[in-house]
Amino acid sequence: MKNPFTNAKGKLIPDGKNGLSFVEDCLAFVLVLALTFLAIFFRIMDKYFNGVISTDVQKALLEQIGLVFACVAGVITWRENKHLSLGSIVEKIPQSIKKVFNAISSLVVPMILVQFFFTTFSQMFNSTQDWFTKSIGVIPYNIFFVFLPICYLAMVIMVVSNKENRVLAIIGVCLGFLTSVISIGDLLSFAFKISPDGSALYKTLEGIWPSICANATWIIIVLMLLMAFMGVPLFLVITGILYVLYSAAPGGIVSGVVSDLYLKFTKTDVLAIPLFTIAGYLLSRGSASKRFVNLFNALFGWFRGGAVIASVLVITFFTTFTGVSGVTILALGSLLSIILVGTGYDKDKAEGLITSSGALGLLFPPSIAIIMFISINYQMITTELGFSKFDITDPFVGALIPGVIMTLAMIVLGIIFDKNKNRPKLSGKAIAVSLKDSIFELLLPVIICVTLFSGFDIFEVASIAVLYTILLTTVIRKDFSLRGVAREIADSVPVSGGVLFIIAAASCLSVYMALSGIPENVTEFITQYVPNKYVFLLLMNIVLLITGCLLDIYSATILIAPILIYAAEMQFDIPVVQTSVIFLMNLSIGFLTPPVGMDLFISSYAFNKPVSKVIKGVLPFLGVQLVVLMLVTYIPSLTTCLIPADHFEKTEWAQEQKDMLKEYRMQKKLGNSVELEFDDGIPDFDDNSGSTGETVIIDGVEYQL
């Protein structure tokens, strides 16, 4: 009997893979199955056998398995060189300069990885942390936490194993040791009960790095940002900056970064992202795309623009799951182009339509972009801004009407360009056959929407989607063998794994920014130069369109979204949901914006044509999308009308804080004597006493927030 896990040559390990890579892929596959089946199993247990397995145990087990998956996914993503970076921006620089960049990167990357290896490894033995004191039954959390330092160590080994610039990489490792003296001291103290404080050498070395960071903070940060443009993974740049900032603080304590990373890696809503990506990959690689095309052609192909409707809906559906418009264009672009051209559609217009529709799915549930947006900004929205009733489904609901309008706009314009008059006749039999042929695929979005809006959390919905897709592609459609499913899941990990590390790093940075008052400072700056919210919205659109050209949607969400949301709400009373939708729409349109929109280059590759021709075909659709963007920007009800009114209500203390800060900014703008003080040097947003710990002094009168 043939082994379902072997390839055509009877080998267990796929061609081109070494044994270790195969083990990593298998481990990722097993962890995905564990997360998927356990989430569904626990839901069933709660329904029919409530109390048999406590909610705390269920939550802890999923969180810790999620941590292990994130670490394994991070290693695989590093191995495949798929971690997100901004390196594409400088790809066309001269080769001589690029060599210099690569040399510097070879020095910096291992240094940061070594820093975080020692920081995470030392904290593993910290008796004050949850992962040291807690357990699931007899299994201590540390069994799972150990994968975090192992992850960083594996990356270090891969960097040093690369023959190119190996000497520089080894020097970088040595620098990592020298800049991790405090963490090494913690390791000796926590694990071996050896205090290094009595050593004069240790005392000397432990102060060098914090002193450098304290005296040259901004210089180092600027250099780290330059590293991002040299191809250094973005998550590494962000964590490296955090390491510098915490090292520069009094005491040089960097352990706080580890706690924040751990909390984010163990959030199940973040883990929904790779699960939805897996579901999308399985669908796009199987027969689902052809079934959908046949169905929509049968439904709409008999009238003008029918093929256009079919193509737009298929593209939107698949991007909703993969979360990456480029993947959809690459996977389905050629097929849909052939179908459109076959119905008499102009080839350039067909490829322009496909390219322009690639990112529409980002506005519909279960959009991975929206999930990530919520994950990064949820704490700020509910705590700092005070919207305690804000629900994770609000951005999904808010994006529905704009998403429908944008999709209809693409369809209408596509129909206008459809000049073909020779169309097949409407056939009830063809519709019935294609409907029967795709009924199981059509059930998936129905299942997702029903579960998402009926009380299931986002992770459970993602688990259901993965399980259903696996059954659909193996048992029902037989698109893949068991080995084929494992291979597709492994192939999707480098796309989703990098996102997990980005989210974790970004969340740590968001916490630091909030504690440092950066959003308030930016808001104050905007107040001085932007007269009203209409000008602010226009400027925000311009900035985001440019950002969408240069950055992927995940990087932009990390770097820009928290500041814009805060400024928009605190100063101009723009609803958080409206800002969120405008943000996502701008970045999706930015993918199409010449001259460097990401999807333009992907389409150039997919359709084998010059970028200039791609741009020409995209321009009409881009113009219509910009019109829709303006409608959503200046008509708030398009994003807020479906959301309960109480979700826009602030807590009393948050409203008082907002009013006071607005008065503070107004008085300062008028030139009055104004001071803003903090009783402990940092804002305290999670004090349930009703006070933020901030004091505003206006013309000598003190107000407690």
C-alpha positions as CSV (number, residue, x, y, z in Angstrom):
1,M,0.0,0.0,0.0
2,K,1.4,3.4,-1.0
3,N,2.4,5.7,1.9
4,P,0.3,8.9,1.6
5,F,3.1,11.0,3.1
6,T,5.8,10.0,0.5
7,N,6.4,11.7,-2.8
8,A,6.3,10.1,-6.3
9,K,9.8,8.7,-5.8
10,G,8.8,7.0,-2.5
11,K,10.9,9.5,-0.4
12,L,9.6,10.7,2.9
13,I,11.7,13.9,2.7
14,P,10.8,16.1,-0.3
15,D,13.4,16.9,-2.9
16,G,15.5,20.0,-2.1
17,K,14.9,19.6,1.7
18,N,17.4,18.5,4.2
19,G,16.4,16.5,7.2
20,L,16.3,19.4,9.6
21,S,14.1,21.5,7.3
22,F,11.8,18.6,6.9
23,V,11.5,18.2,10.7
24,E,10.7,22.0,11.0
25,D,8.0,21.7,8.4
26,C,6.5,18.6,10.0
27,L,6.5,20.3,13.4
28,A,4.7,23.3,12.0
29,F,2.1,21.1,10.4
30,V,1.5,19.2,13.6
31,L,1.2,22.4,15.6
32,V,-1.3,23.8,13.1
33,L,-3.4,20.7,13.4
34,A,-3.1,20.8,17.2
35,L,-4.3,24.4,17.3
36,T,-7.1,23.7,14.8
37,F,-8.5,20.6,16.4
38,L,-8.0,21.7,20.1
39,A,-10.0,24.9,19.5
40,I,-12.9,23.0,18.0
41,F,-12.6,20.2,20.6
42,F,-12.7,22.7,23.5
43,R,-15.8,24.4,22.0
44,I,-17.6,21.1,21.8
45,M,-16.6,20.2,25.4
46,D,-17.9,23.5,26.7
47,K,-21.2,23.0,24.9
48,Y,-21.9,19.4,26.0
49,F,-19.5,18.6,28.9
50,N,-19.1,22.0,30.5
51,G,-16.6,22.0,33.3
52,V,-14.8,18.7,32.4
53,I,-11.8,20.8,31.2
54,S,-11.6,24.2,32.9
55,T,-11.6,27.3,30.7
56,D,-8.2,28.3,32.2
57,V,-6.6,25.0,31.1
58,Q,-8.1,25.3,27.6
59,K,-6.9,28.9,27.3
60,A,-3.4,28.1,28.6
61,L,-2.9,25.1,26.4
62,L,-3.9,26.9,23.2
63,E,-1.7,29.9,24.2
64,Q,1.4,27.9,24.9
65,I,1.0,25.8,21.7
66,G,0.5,29.0,19.9
67,L,3.8,30.3,21.3
68,V,5.6,27.2,20.1
69,F,4.0,27.5,16.6
70,A,5.1,31.2,16.4
71,C,8.7,30.3,17.2
72,V,8.8,27.4,14.7
73,A,7.1,29.6,12.1
74,G,9.7,32.3,12.8
75,V,12.6,29.9,12.2
76,I,11.0,28.6,9.0
77,T,10.4,32.1,7.7
78,W,14.0,33.0,8.4
79,R,15.2,29.8,6.7
80,E,13.2,30.8,3.6
81,N,14.3,34.4,3.8
82,K,10.6,35.6,3.9
83,H,10.6,37.9,6.9
84,L,9.2,41.3,5.9
85,S,11.7,44.1,5.2
86,L,11.9,47.3,3.3
87,G,14.8,46.2,1.2
88,S,12.8,46.4,-2.0
89,I,13.0,50.1,-1.8
90,V,16.8,50.2,-2.4
91,E,17.0,47.2,-4.8
92,K,18.0,49.5,-7.7
93,I,21.0,51.2,-5.9
94,P,24.5,50.5,-7.3
95,Q,26.0,47.1,-6.6
96,S,29.0,48.6,-4.8
97,I,26.8,50.5,-2.3
98,K,24.6,47.4,-1.9
99,K,27.7,45.4,-0.9
100,V,28.4,47.9,1.9
101,F,24.8,47.6,3.1
102,N,25.0,43.9,3.1
103,A,28.3,44.0,5.1
104,I,26.8,46.3,7.7
105,S,23.6,44.1,7.9
106,S,25.8,41.0,8.4
107,L,27.3,42.7,11.4
108,V,24.1,44.1,13.0
109,V,21.7,41.1,12.5
110,P,23.6,38.5,14.5
111,M,24.2,41.1,17.2
112,I,20.5,41.8,17.7
113,L,19.7,38.0,17.6
114,V,22.3,37.2,20.2
115,Q,20.9,40.0,22.4
116,F,17.5,38.6,22.3
117,F,18.7,35.0,22.8
118,F,20.3,35.9,26.1
119,T,17.5,38.2,27.1
120,T,14.8,35.5,26.6
121,F,17.0,32.7,27.9
122,S,17.8,34.5,31.1
123,Q,14.2,35.4,31.7
124,M,13.2,31.7,31.4
125,F,14.7,31.3,34.9
126,N,13.1,34.4,36.4
127,S,11.0,33.2,39.3
128,T,8.7,36.2,39.2
129,Q,7.4,35.5,35.7
130,D,4.3,33.5,34.7
131,W,6.2,31.1,32.6
132,F,8.3,30.1,35.6
133,T,5.6,29.8,38.2
134,K,2.6,28.4,36.2
135,S,1.9,25.0,34.7
136,I,-0.8,23.1,32.8
137,G,-1.3,20.2,35.1
138,V,2.2,18.8,35.5
139,I,3.6,20.5,32.4
140,P,5.4,23.8,33.4
141,Y,5.0,26.8,31.1
142,N,8.8,26.8,30.7
143,I,8.6,23.7,28.5
144,F,6.9,25.9,26.0
145,F,8.8,29.2,26.7
146,V,12.1,27.5,25.9
147,F,11.2,27.6,22.2
148,L,11.6,31.4,22.3
149,P,15.3,31.5,23.0
150,I,15.8,28.4,20.8
151,C,14.1,30.3,18.0
152,Y,16.6,33.2,18.3
153,L,19.5,30.8,18.6
154,A,18.5,28.9,15.5
155,M,18.4,32.2,13.6
156,V,21.9,33.0,14.8
157,I,23.2,29.6,13.7
158,M,21.7,30.1,10.2
159,V,23.3,33.6,9.9
160,V,26.7,32.3,10.9
161,S,26.3,29.2,8.6
162,N,26.0,31.4,5.6
163,K,29.4,31.6,3.9
164,E,28.9,35.1,2.6
165,N,30.2,37.7,5.1
166,R,30.7,34.9,7.7
167,V,33.6,36.8,9.4
168,L,31.4,39.9,9.9
169,A,28.7,37.7,11.2
170,I,31.0,36.2,13.8
171,I,32.1,39.6,14.9
172,G,28.4,40.5,15.2
173,V,27.9,37.5,17.5
174,C,30.8,38.8,19.7
175,L,29.3,42.2,19.8
176,G,26.0,40.6,20.8
177,F,27.8,39.0,23.8
178,L,29.3,42.3,24.8
179,T,26.0,44.2,24.6
180,S,24.2,41.4,26.5
181,V,26.3,41.6,29.7
182,I,23.3,42.5,31.9
183,S,21.2,39.6,30.5
184,I,24.1,37.2,31.0
185,G,24.4,38.5,34.6
186,D,20.7,37.8,35.0
187,L,21.2,34.3,33.6
188,L,23.9,33.5,36.1
189,S,21.8,34.9,39.0
190,F,18.5,33.3,38.1
191,A,19.7,29.9,36.8
192,F,22.8,29.3,38.9
193,K,22.4,31.6,41.9
194,I,25.7,33.2,41.1
195,S,25.8,37.0,41.6
196,P,28.3,38.6,39.2
197,D,28.0,42.0,41.0
198,G,31.2,41.4,42.9
199,S,33.3,41.2,39.7
200,A,35.0,44.4,38.8
201,L,35.1,43.3,35.1
202,Y,31.4,42.7,35.1
203,K,30.7,46.0,36.7
204,T,32.8,47.7,34.0
205,L,31.2,45.8,31.1
206,E,27.6,46.1,32.3
207,G,27.6,49.9,32.1
208,I,29.2,50.3,28.7
209,W,26.2,49.4,26.5
210,P,23.6,51.3,28.5
211,S,25.9,54.3,28.6
212,I,26.3,54.2,24.8
213,C,22.5,53.9,24.3
214,A,21.8,56.7,26.7
215,N,24.2,59.1,25.0
216,A,23.5,58.2,21.4
217,T,19.9,57.0,21.4
218,W,18.7,58.8,18.3
219,I,21.9,58.2,16.4
220,I,21.5,54.4,17.0
221,I,17.8,54.5,16.2
222,V,18.4,56.3,12.8
223,L,21.1,53.7,12.0
224,M,18.6,50.9,12.9
225,L,16.0,52.4,10.6
226,L,18.5,52.5,7.8
227,M,19.0,48.8,8.4
228,A,15.4,48.3,7.5
229,F,16.1,49.7,4.1
230,M,19.1,47.5,3.7
231,G,17.0,44.4,3.9
232,V,17.2,43.6,7.6
233,P,13.9,42.1,8.7
234,L,11.5,44.7,10.0
235,F,10.7,42.7,13.2
236,L,14.5,42.7,14.0
237,V,14.8,46.4,13.4
238,I,11.9,47.1,15.8
239,T,13.1,44.8,18.5
240,G,16.6,46.2,18.1
241,I,15.3,49.7,18.6
242,L,13.3,48.6,21.7
243,Y,16.5,46.9,23.1
244,V,18.3,50.3,22.7
245,L,15.4,52.3,24.3
246,Y,15.1,50.0,27.3
247,S,18.9,49.8,27.6
248,A,19.0,53.6,27.7
249,A,16.5,53.7,30.5
250,P,17.7,53.9,34.2
251,G,19.1,50.5,35.2
252,G,19.3,49.3,31.6
253,I,16.4,46.8,32.1
254,V,15.5,45.0,28.9
255,S,13.4,42.2,30.4
256,G,10.2,44.2,29.9
257,V,10.5,43.5,26.1
258,V,10.4,39.7,26.8
259,S,7.2,40.0,28.8
260,D,5.6,42.0,26.0
261,L,6.7,39.6,23.3
262,Y,5.4,36.6,25.3
263,L,2.0,38.2,25.9
264,K,1.6,38.9,22.1
265,F,2.8,35.5,21.0
266,T,0.3,33.8,23.3
267,K,-2.7,35.8,22.1
268,T,-5.0,33.5,20.2
269,D,-6.6,36.3,18.1
270,V,-3.2,36.9,16.5
271,L,-2.8,33.2,15.8
272,A,-6.0,33.4,13.7
273,I,-3.9,35.1,11.0
274,P,-1.8,32.1,10.0
275,L,-4.9,29.8,10.2
276,F,-6.9,32.0,7.7
277,T,-3.8,32.2,5.5
278,I,-3.6,28.4,5.4
279,A,-7.3,28.1,4.5
280,G,-6.7,30.6,1.6
281,Y,-3.7,28.8,0.3
282,L,-5.4,25.4,0.3
283,L,-8.4,26.9,-1.6
284,S,-6.2,28.7,-4.2
285,R,-4.0,25.7,-4.8
286,G,-6.9,23.3,-5.2
287,S,-9.9,23.3,-7.6
288,A,-11.9,25.9,-5.8
289,S,-10.9,28.7,-8.1
290,K,-12.0,26.9,-11.3
291,R,-15.3,25.9,-9.6
292,F,-16.0,29.5,-8.7
293,V,-15.1,30.8,-12.1
294,N,-17.5,28.2,-13.7
295,L,-20.2,29.1,-11.3
296,F,-20.0,32.9,-11.8
297,N,-19.7,32.5,-15.5
298,A,-22.9,30.5,-15.6
299,L,-24.7,33.0,-13.4
300,F,-23.4,36.2,-15.0
301,G,-21.7,35.3,-18.3
302,W,-24.9,35.6,-20.4
303,F,-25.1,39.4,-20.0
304,R,-22.7,42.2,-20.6
305,G,-20.0,42.3,-17.9
306,G,-20.9,38.8,-16.6
307,A,-17.3,37.6,-16.8
308,V,-16.2,40.8,-15.1
309,I,-18.5,40.1,-12.1
310,A,-17.2,36.6,-11.9
311,S,-13.6,37.6,-12.0
312,V,-13.9,40.4,-9.4
313,L,-15.9,38.2,-7.0
314,V,-13.4,35.3,-7.2
315,I,-10.4,37.6,-6.6
316,T,-12.1,39.3,-3.7
317,F,-13.0,36.0,-2.1
318,F,-9.5,34.6,-2.3
319,T,-7.7,37.8,-1.0
320,T,-10.1,37.8,1.9
321,F,-8.4,34.6,3.1
322,T,-4.8,34.9,1.9
323,G,-4.5,38.5,3.2
324,V,-2.0,39.2,0.4
325,S,-3.3,40.7,-2.9
326,G,-0.1,39.7,-4.6
327,V,-0.6,36.0,-3.9
328,T,-4.1,36.2,-5.4
329,I,-2.8,37.9,-8.6
330,L,-0.1,35.4,-9.0
331,A,-2.3,32.4,-8.3
332,L,-5.4,33.4,-10.3
333,G,-4.3,36.2,-12.6
334,S,-3.4,34.1,-15.6
335,L,-6.5,31.9,-15.4
336,L,-8.9,34.9,-15.0
337,S,-7.1,36.8,-17.8
338,I,-7.7,33.9,-20.2
339,I,-11.4,33.7,-19.3
340,L,-11.9,37.4,-19.7
341,V,-10.0,37.6,-23.0
342,G,-11.9,34.5,-24.2
343,T,-15.2,36.3,-23.8
344,G,-13.9,39.1,-26.0
345,Y,-12.5,41.4,-23.3
346,D,-9.5,43.6,-24.1
347,K,-6.3,42.0,-22.8
348,D,-4.9,45.1,-21.2
349,K,-8.2,46.1,-19.7
350,A,-8.6,42.5,-18.3
351,E,-5.2,42.5,-16.6
352,G,-5.9,46.0,-15.3
353,L,-9.2,44.9,-13.8
354,I,-7.5,41.8,-12.2
355,T,-4.7,43.9,-10.7
356,S,-7.0,46.6,-9.4
357,S,-9.3,44.1,-7.7
358,G,-6.5,42.2,-6.0
359,A,-6.8,44.0,-2.7
360,L,-10.6,44.3,-2.4
361,G,-10.7,41.3,-0.2
362,L,-8.9,43.1,2.6
363,L,-12.1,44.9,3.4
364,F,-14.2,41.8,4.0
365,P,-14.3,39.3,6.9
366,P,-12.2,37.4,7.8
367,S,-9.7,39.9,6.4
368,I,-6.3,39.2,7.9
369,A,-5.3,42.8,7.5
370,I,-8.3,43.8,9.8
371,I,-7.4,41.1,12.3
372,M,-3.8,42.4,12.5
373,F,-5.1,46.0,12.7
374,I,-7.3,45.1,15.7
375,S,-4.5,43.1,17.4
376,I,-2.1,46.0,17.3
377,N,-4.5,48.8,18.2
378,Y,-7.1,47.1,20.5
379,Q,-5.5,48.0,23.8
380,M,-5.0,51.6,22.8
381,I,-8.6,51.9,21.6
382,T,-10.2,50.3,24.7
383,T,-7.8,51.7,27.3
384,E,-6.1,54.9,26.3
385,L,-8.9,56.2,24.2
386,G,-11.5,54.8,26.6
387,F,-13.9,53.0,24.2
388,S,-14.5,50.1,26.6
389,K,-17.4,48.7,24.5
390,F,-15.4,48.6,21.3
391,D,-15.8,45.1,19.8
392,I,-13.3,43.3,17.6
393,T,-16.1,42.9,15.0
394,D,-16.6,46.7,14.7
395,P,-13.9,47.2,12.0
396,F,-15.2,44.2,10.1
397,V,-18.8,45.7,10.2
398,G,-17.5,49.2,9.4
399,A,-15.6,48.0,6.3
400,L,-18.6,46.1,4.8
401,I,-20.4,49.0,3.1
402,P,-17.2,50.7,1.8
403,G,-16.0,47.2,0.6
404,V,-19.3,46.6,-1.2
405,I,-19.2,50.1,-2.8
406,M,-15.6,49.6,-3.9
407,T,-16.3,46.1,-5.4
408,L,-19.4,47.4,-7.2
409,A,-17.3,50.3,-8.6
410,M,-14.8,47.9,-10.0
411,I,-17.6,45.8,-11.5
412,V,-19.4,48.8,-13.0
413,L,-16.3,50.2,-14.6
414,G,-15.4,46.7,-15.9
415,I,-18.8,46.4,-17.5
416,I,-18.4,49.7,-19.2
417,F,-15.2,48.4,-20.8
418,D,-16.8,45.2,-21.9
419,K,-17.7,45.7,-25.6
420,N,-18.2,42.1,-26.5
421,K,-21.6,41.2,-27.9
422,N,-21.2,37.5,-28.4
423,R,-22.2,35.9,-25.2
424,P,-23.5,32.5,-24.2
425,K,-27.2,32.2,-23.6
426,L,-28.6,31.9,-20.1
427,S,-28.7,28.3,-19.2
428,G,-30.5,27.1,-16.1
429,K,-28.9,23.7,-16.5
430,A,-25.4,25.2,-16.6
431,I,-26.2,27.2,-13.5
432,A,-27.6,24.1,-11.7
433,V,-24.5,22.0,-12.6
434,S,-22.0,24.6,-11.6
435,L,-23.9,25.4,-8.4
436,K,-23.9,21.8,-7.5
437,D,-20.2,21.5,-8.4
438,S,-19.3,24.4,-6.0
439,I,-21.8,24.1,-3.2
440,F,-19.2,23.0,-0.7
441,E,-16.9,25.9,-1.5
442,L,-19.9,28.4,-1.2
443,L,-20.6,27.1,2.3
444,L,-17.2,28.3,3.6
445,P,-17.9,32.1,3.6
446,V,-21.3,31.4,5.0
447,I,-19.9,29.3,7.9
448,I,-17.3,32.0,8.6
449,C,-19.7,34.9,8.7
450,V,-22.3,33.0,10.8
451,T,-19.7,31.9,13.4
452,L,-17.9,35.2,13.5
453,F,-21.0,37.2,14.2
454,S,-22.7,34.6,16.5
455,G,-20.4,34.5,19.5
456,F,-17.4,32.4,18.3
457,D,-14.1,34.2,18.9
458,I,-11.9,34.9,15.9
459,F,-9.5,32.0,16.6
460,E,-12.3,29.5,16.8
461,V,-13.6,30.8,13.5
462,A,-10.2,30.4,11.9
463,S,-9.9,26.9,13.2
464,I,-13.2,25.9,11.8
465,A,-12.2,27.4,8.4
466,V,-8.9,25.4,8.4
467,L,-10.6,22.2,9.3
468,Y,-13.4,22.6,6.8
469,T,-10.9,23.5,4.0
470,I,-8.7,20.4,4.8
471,L,-11.8,18.2,4.6
472,L,-12.9,20.0,1.4
473,T,-9.6,19.6,-0.4
474,T,-8.8,16.0,0.7
475,V,-12.0,14.1,1.4
476,I,-14.6,15.9,-0.7
477,R,-12.6,17.2,-3.7
478,K,-9.5,15.0,-3.4
479,D,-7.3,17.9,-4.7
480,F,-4.6,16.8,-2.3
481,S,-3.3,13.7,-0.6
482,L,-2.5,13.9,3.1
483,R,1.1,14.6,2.1
484,G,-0.1,17.3,-0.3
485,V,-2.0,19.1,2.4
486,A,1.0,19.0,4.7
487,R,3.1,20.5,1.9
488,E,0.7,23.3,1.2
489,I,0.4,24.1,4.9
490,A,4.2,24.2,5.2
491,D,4.4,26.4,2.2
492,S,2.1,28.9,3.8
493,V,4.0,29.2,7.0
494,P,6.7,31.6,5.7
495,V,4.0,34.1,4.7
496,S,2.2,34.0,8.0
497,G,5.1,33.3,10.3
498,G,6.8,36.6,9.5
499,V,3.6,38.5,10.3
500,L,3.5,37.0,13.8
501,F,6.9,38.3,14.6
502,I,6.0,41.7,13.2
503,I,2.9,41.9,15.3
504,A,4.7,41.0,18.5
505,A,7.5,43.5,17.9
506,A,5.0,46.2,16.9
507,S,2.9,45.7,20.0
508,C,6.0,46.1,22.2
509,L,6.8,49.3,20.4
510,S,3.2,50.5,20.8
511,V,3.4,50.0,24.5
512,Y,6.6,52.0,24.7
513,M,5.2,54.8,22.5
514,A,2.2,55.1,24.7
515,L,4.2,55.2,27.9
516,S,6.5,57.8,26.3
517,G,3.6,60.1,25.2
518,I,4.5,60.0,21.5
519,P,0.9,59.9,20.2
520,E,0.1,63.0,22.4
521,N,3.2,64.8,21.1
522,V,2.3,64.1,17.5
523,T,-1.3,65.2,18.1
524,E,-0.1,68.4,19.6
525,F,2.1,69.0,16.6
526,I,-0.8,68.4,14.2
527,T,-3.0,70.7,16.2
528,Q,-0.7,73.6,15.6
529,Y,-0.6,73.3,11.8
530,V,-3.8,71.5,10.7
531,P,-6.9,73.8,11.1
532,N,-9.7,71.3,10.9
533,K,-10.6,67.7,10.5
534,Y,-11.3,68.0,6.8
535,V,-7.8,69.1,6.0
536,F,-6.5,66.5,8.4
537,L,-8.4,63.7,6.5
538,L,-7.1,65.0,3.2
539,L,-3.5,65.0,4.5
540,M,-4.0,61.6,6.0
541,N,-5.1,60.2,2.7
542,I,-2.1,61.7,0.9
543,V,0.3,60.3,3.5
544,L,-1.2,56.9,3.5
545,L,-1.3,56.6,-0.3
546,I,2.4,57.3,-0.4
547,T,2.9,54.9,2.4
548,G,1.0,52.2,0.6
549,C,3.4,52.5,-2.3
550,L,6.4,52.0,-0.2
551,L,5.3,49.6,2.6
552,D,3.3,46.5,2.8
553,I,0.0,46.8,4.7
554,Y,1.4,45.0,7.8
555,S,4.5,47.3,8.2
556,A,2.3,50.4,7.7
557,T,-0.2,49.2,10.3
558,I,2.7,48.8,12.8
559,L,4.4,52.1,12.2
560,I,1.6,54.5,11.5
561,A,-1.8,53.3,12.5
562,P,-1.5,53.8,16.3
563,I,-0.5,57.5,15.9
564,L,-3.1,58.3,13.3
565,I,-5.9,56.7,15.3
566,Y,-5.0,58.6,18.4
567,A,-4.6,62.0,16.6
568,A,-7.8,61.6,14.6
569,E,-10.0,60.7,17.6
570,M,-8.4,62.9,20.3
571,Q,-8.2,66.1,18.3
572,F,-10.7,65.9,15.5
573,D,-13.4,63.5,17.0
574,I,-13.1,61.2,14.0
575,P,-14.6,57.8,14.9
576,V,-12.0,55.1,15.4
577,V,-13.8,52.7,13.0
578,Q,-13.9,55.4,10.2
579,T,-10.2,56.0,10.6
580,S,-9.5,52.3,10.6
581,V,-11.4,51.8,7.3
582,I,-9.9,54.8,5.7
583,F,-6.5,53.5,6.7
584,L,-7.1,50.1,5.2
585,M,-8.6,51.5,2.0
586,N,-5.7,53.9,1.4
587,L,-3.1,51.2,1.8
588,S,-4.9,48.8,-0.5
589,I,-5.1,51.6,-3.1
590,G,-1.5,52.4,-2.5
591,F,-0.6,48.9,-3.9
592,L,-1.8,50.3,-7.2
593,T,-0.4,53.8,-7.0
594,P,2.4,54.5,-9.6
595,P,5.3,54.4,-9.8
596,V,6.2,51.9,-7.0
597,G,2.9,50.3,-6.0
598,M,3.6,46.7,-5.0
599,D,0.9,45.1,-7.1
600,L,2.1,46.8,-10.2
601,F,5.3,44.9,-10.1
602,I,3.6,41.6,-9.2
603,S,1.3,42.0,-12.2
604,S,4.2,42.8,-14.4
605,Y,5.7,39.4,-13.4
606,A,2.4,37.5,-13.5
607,F,1.4,38.8,-17.0
608,N,4.9,39.1,-18.4
609,K,4.6,42.7,-19.5
610,P,6.4,46.0,-18.7
611,V,5.3,47.9,-15.6
612,S,4.5,50.9,-17.8
613,K,1.8,48.9,-19.6
614,V,0.4,47.6,-16.3
615,I,0.1,51.2,-15.0
616,K,-1.7,52.3,-18.1
617,G,-4.3,49.5,-17.7
618,V,-4.7,50.2,-14.0
619,L,-5.2,54.0,-14.1
620,P,-9.0,54.1,-14.9
621,F,-9.7,51.6,-12.0
622,L,-7.4,53.5,-9.7
623,G,-9.2,56.8,-10.4
624,V,-12.6,55.2,-9.5
625,Q,-11.1,53.7,-6.3
626,L,-9.9,57.2,-5.3
627,V,-13.4,58.6,-5.8
628,V,-14.8,55.9,-3.5
629,L,-12.1,56.7,-0.9
630,M,-13.2,60.3,-0.9
631,L,-16.8,59.3,-0.3
632,V,-15.8,57.1,2.7
633,T,-13.5,59.8,4.0
634,Y,-16.1,62.6,4.1
635,I,-19.3,60.5,4.8
636,P,-18.7,58.9,8.2
637,S,-22.1,57.1,8.2
638,L,-20.8,54.7,5.5
639,T,-18.5,53.2,8.1
640,T,-20.5,53.7,11.4
641,C,-24.2,53.2,10.5
642,L,-24.2,49.4,11.2
643,I,-22.4,49.6,14.5
644,P,-24.3,50.0,17.9
645,A,-24.2,53.6,19.1
646,D,-22.9,52.6,22.6
647,H,-19.7,51.3,21.0
648,F,-18.7,54.9,20.3
649,E,-19.1,56.0,24.0
650,K,-16.0,56.8,26.0
651,T,-15.6,56.0,29.7
652,E,-16.1,59.1,31.9
653,W,-12.4,59.5,32.8
654,A,-11.3,59.1,29.2
655,Q,-13.7,61.8,28.1
656,E,-12.5,64.1,30.8
657,Q,-8.9,63.5,29.8
658,K,-9.7,64.2,26.2
659,D,-11.5,67.5,27.0
660,M,-8.7,68.6,29.3
661,L,-6.0,67.8,26.7
662,K,-7.9,69.7,24.0
663,E,-8.2,72.7,26.4
664,Y,-4.5,72.4,27.1
665,R,-3.6,72.4,23.4
666,M,-6.0,75.3,22.7
667,Q,-4.5,77.4,25.5
668,K,-1.0,76.7,24.4
669,K,-1.9,77.6,20.8
670,L,-3.2,80.9,22.1
671,G,0.1,81.6,23.8
672,N,-1.2,81.2,27.4
673,S,1.0,79.8,30.2
674,V,0.4,76.1,30.0
675,E,2.1,73.1,31.5
676,L,1.5,69.4,31.2
677,E,3.0,67.3,34.1
678,F,3.1,63.7,35.0
679,D,3.3,62.6,38.6
680,D,5.6,59.7,37.9
681,G,7.1,60.7,34.5
682,I,4.9,58.4,32.5
683,P,1.1,58.3,31.7
684,D,-0.8,55.6,33.6
685,F,-3.8,54.6,31.4
686,D,-4.9,51.4,33.1
687,D,-5.6,52.8,36.6
688,N,-9.2,51.9,37.4
689,S,-9.3,54.7,40.0
690,G,-10.3,57.1,37.3
691,S,-7.1,59.1,37.3
692,T,-4.4,58.9,34.7
693,G,-1.8,60.3,37.0
694,E,-1.5,63.4,34.8
695,T,-1.8,67.0,35.9
696,V,-2.6,70.0,33.6
697,I,-1.7,73.5,34.7
698,I,-3.4,76.3,32.8
699,D,-2.5,79.9,33.9
700,G,-1.4,78.6,37.2
701,V,-4.6,76.6,37.9
702,E,-3.9,72.8,38.5
703,Y,-6.3,70.2,37.1
704,Q,-6.0,66.5,37.9
705,L,-6.9,64.1,35.1
